[in-house]
Amino acid sequence: MEERLQKYLASCGVASRRACEELIKAGRVKVNGKTVTELGTKVQIGVDKVSVDGKEVSQEEDYVYLMLNKPEGYVTTASDPQGRPTVFDLITDIPQRLFSIGRLDVDTEGLLLLTNDGELAYRLTHPKFSVSKVYHALVTGKPSEDKLNRLRNGVQLDDGPTKPCKVKVLRRFNHKTLLEITISEGRNRQVRRMCQAINNPIIHLERVKIENVELKDVKRGHYRKLTIEELLPLMNKVQLGANLAKMMLEEEN
C-alpha cells in the first residue's frame, strides 16, 4: 500500500501533517537512507524505511486523545529556546509521542487537545472544516453594542478581516467585561488581536470548548483521555467518524 510521505509521517505520530511537510522541506526526512524533500513522494508502507533526524519511525499501534487544562506560562511547542515550561512537561504517564492540535499562546489558559493522530490534527486545524472554538475573554472597559457588532461581523486585522463570529456578554463589572467569543478560525493570537482592534484589550483569556468538547472535570495543569462520546462527534465533524468506528471494532475483536 502506497501513501504520501507527509501523511505517513503524521500517521506515525511524528507531528501534524502540516508540520511533517515542513520537516520534509527542511531535509530532515530520509526514505531508505536517502534524503527526500519532495512533498509528493510516496512510500510503500511496510516496505520502505522512513526516518526523521536519523531515527526510524513506524505507524503507531494505539492512538491517544487527551484533553489538557493548560495553565498560563506554558508554551505548546515540544521545546522552547527561552527555557519556558511546555505543556508536554505536564504529561507524565503517556508513552506515545504526542503533539498539540493547534496552539494556545503562553498567556492563554484552558482547553488544549493532544494526540498522536496526525490526520485528526490536520483536519481539525484545516480552514475548510470551520471547527468552532469558544473563549472566555475578560476585557478592559465596557464595550458598546456597536463594538460588539464589529467583532460579530468581522474586524480588520493586519493579516486581513476576520470571519463573522459569535459574541455574548457574560458579565459586566465596574471597569471590565467578561465576553464569550466563538470563532472558527485559527490565526495567531486572534482573539487577543480582535479585542485590541476595538480598543478593549484582554486581561485574561481562557479557551473553554472546541466543537462539542467542553473543558470540564479537569483541574488546571491536569489532563484526561477523551471519552468515546466526546471523540465521535469531533471526528464526525471532520469526516473521520468511520475511522473511529473501525478502531473500536478492531479493539472489540
C-alpha positions in Angstrom: 0.0 0.0 0.0 1.3 3.4 -1.0 0.9 6.6 0.9 2.2 10.2 0.6 5.2 10.7 2.8 3.7 13.6 4.9 0.5 11.6 5.6 2.6 8.6 6.5 4.7 10.6 9.0 1.6 12.0 10.5 0.1 8.6 11.0 3.3 7.6 12.7 2.7 10.3 15.3 5.6 12.4 14.3 3.6 15.6 14.1 0.6 17.1 12.4 0.6 16.7 8.6 1.5 20.4 8.0 4.4 20.1 10.5 5.5 17.0 8.7 5.5 18.9 5.4 7.9 21.4 6.9 10.2 18.6 8.2 10.3 17.2 4.6 11.1 20.6 3.1 13.8 21.1 5.7 15.6 17.9 4.5 15.1 16.1 7.9 13.4 13.1 6.4 15.0 10.1 4.7 13.4 7.2 2.8 15.6 4.1 2.5 18.6 6.2 3.6 18.1 9.0 1.0 17.0 12.5 2.0 13.7 13.4 0.4 12.4 17.0 0.1 9.6 16.4 -2.4 6.2 16.6 -0.8 4.5 14.4 -3.4 6.8 11.5 -2.6 5.0 8.2 -1.9 6.2 5.4 0.3 5.4 1.7 0.4 4.0 1.0 3.9 5.8 -1.9 5.5 8.5 -1.9 2.8 10.2 1.4 2.8 12.2 2.6 5.8 11.5 6.1 6.8 13.5 8.1 9.3 13.3 11.6 10.8 16.5 13.2 12.1 18.2 9.8 11.8 15.5 8.0 13.9 13.4 5.4 12.1 9.6 5.9 12.5 6.7 3.5 12.1 3.0 3.7 12.4 1.5 4.0 15.9 -0.5 1.0 17.0 -2.5 2.9 19.6 -3.9 6.4 19.2 -4.2 8.7 22.2 -6.6 11.6 22.6 -6.1 13.9 25.6 -7.9 17.0 27.0 -5.4 19.2 28.9 -6.3 22.2 31.0 -3.4 24.4 30.1 -2.0 26.8 32.7 -0.8 30.3 32.0 3.0 30.4 31.4 3.3 27.2 29.4 4.1 27.0 25.7 2.6 24.4 23.4 5.7 23.5 21.5 7.8 20.5 22.4 10.7 22.7 23.4 11.3 26.4 23.9 14.5 28.3 23.2 13.7 30.7 26.1 13.6 27.8 28.5 9.9 28.2 29.4 7.9 25.1 30.5 6.0 23.3 27.8 2.6 21.6 28.1 4.4 18.3 27.5 6.2 18.6 30.8 2.8 18.0 32.3 2.2 14.7 30.6 3.8 12.1 32.8 2.3 8.7 32.1 1.7 8.5 28.3 4.4 6.6 26.5 3.3 7.8 23.0 4.9 10.8 21.4 2.1 13.5 21.4 1.7 16.9 19.8 -0.9 19.6 20.3 -3.9 20.1 18.0 -3.5 23.8 17.3 -1.9 26.1 19.9 -2.7 28.4 22.8 -0.3 31.3 23.4 1.8 31.3 26.5 -0.6 33.7 28.3 -3.8 31.8 27.5 -5.2 29.1 29.6 -7.8 26.4 29.1 -8.7 23.6 26.7 -5.9 22.1 24.6 -6.2 18.8 22.7 -3.2 16.5 22.4 -2.8 13.4 20.3 -0.6 11.2 18.1 -3.2 11.0 15.4 -1.8 13.2 12.7 -4.8 13.0 10.4 -7.2 14.2 13.0 -4.9 17.1 14.0 -4.5 18.1 10.3 -8.3 18.2 9.8 -9.2 19.9 13.0 -6.9 22.8 12.1 -7.8 22.9 8.4 -9.9 26.0 7.5 -12.3 24.1 5.3 -13.8 22.3 8.3 -14.5 25.5 10.2 -14.0 24.0 13.6 -15.5 26.2 16.3 -13.6 27.3 19.4 -15.1 29.1 22.4 -13.2 31.5 24.6 -14.0 33.4 27.7 -12.3 36.8 27.4 -12.1 39.3 30.3 -11.5 42.7 28.6 -10.9 46.2 29.9 -13.8 48.6 29.9 -17.4 48.1 28.8 -17.5 47.6 25.0 -20.6 49.1 23.4 -23.1 47.2 21.3 -21.6 48.8 18.2 -18.1 47.5 19.2 -19.5 44.0 19.9 -21.2 44.0 16.5 -17.9 44.9 14.9 -16.5 41.7 16.4 -19.5 39.7 15.3 -19.4 41.0 11.7 -15.6 40.8 11.4 -12.8 43.2 12.2 -9.8 44.2 10.1 -6.5 42.8 11.4 -3.1 43.2 9.9 -3.5 39.8 8.1 -6.9 40.6 6.8 -10.5 40.7 8.1 -11.8 38.1 10.5 -14.8 35.9 9.7 -18.1 36.6 11.4 -18.2 35.2 14.9 -20.5 34.9 17.9 -20.0 37.3 20.8 -22.0 37.3 24.1 -21.7 39.4 27.2 -21.5 37.0 30.2 -20.9 39.6 32.9 -20.2 43.3 33.3 -18.0 44.7 36.1 -17.1 48.3 37.0 -14.2 48.6 34.6 -14.1 45.3 32.8 -16.4 42.9 30.9 -16.4 39.1 30.5 -17.2 38.1 26.9 -17.8 34.7 25.4 -16.3 34.7 21.9 -16.8 31.8 19.4 -14.6 31.7 16.3 -14.0 29.2 13.5 -10.5 30.4 12.5 -7.1 29.7 14.0 -4.9 32.7 13.4 -2.1 33.5 15.8 -3.4 35.3 18.9 -6.6 36.0 17.0 -9.0 36.7 19.9 -6.5 39.0 21.6 -6.0 40.9 18.4 -9.7 41.2 17.8 -10.3 42.7 21.2 -7.4 45.1 20.7 -8.9 46.2 17.4 -11.9 47.6 19.2 -9.7 49.1 22.0 -10.8 46.7 24.7 -7.7 44.7 25.3 -7.8 41.3 27.0 -6.9 41.0 30.7 -7.4 37.2 30.9 -8.2 34.6 28.2 -9.4 31.0 28.5 -10.5 28.5 25.9 -13.4 26.5 27.2 -14.7 24.5 24.3 -13.7 23.0 20.9 -16.8 21.9 18.9 -18.6 19.5 21.3 -15.7 19.0 23.6 -16.0 21.1 26.8 -13.4 21.8 29.4 -14.7 20.0 32.5 -13.7 17.7 35.2 -10.0 18.7 34.7 -8.1 20.9 37.1 -5.6 23.4 35.8 -2.4 21.7 34.8 -4.1 18.2 34.6 -5.4 16.1 31.7 -7.6 13.1 30.9 -8.4 11.0 27.9 -11.3 12.0 25.8 -14.3 9.7 26.0 -15.9 8.0 23.0 -18.9 10.3 23.5 -16.6 13.3 23.1 -14.4 11.9 20.4 -17.1 10.6 17.9 -18.9 13.9 17.2 -15.5 15.6 16.9 -14.3 13.1 14.3 -17.6 13.2 12.5 -17.2 16.9 12.2 -14.0 16.4 10.1 -15.3 13.3 8.3 -13.3 10.7 10.3 -16.1 9.0 12.1 -15.7 5.9 10.1 -12.1 5.6 11.2 -13.1 5.7 14.8 -15.8 3.1 14.3 -13.2 0.8 12.6 -10.8 1.3 15.5 -13.5 0.4 18.1 -14.4 -2.7 16.1 -10.8 -3.8 16.0 -10.5 -3.3 19.8 -13.6 -5.5 20.4 -12.2 -8.3 18.2 
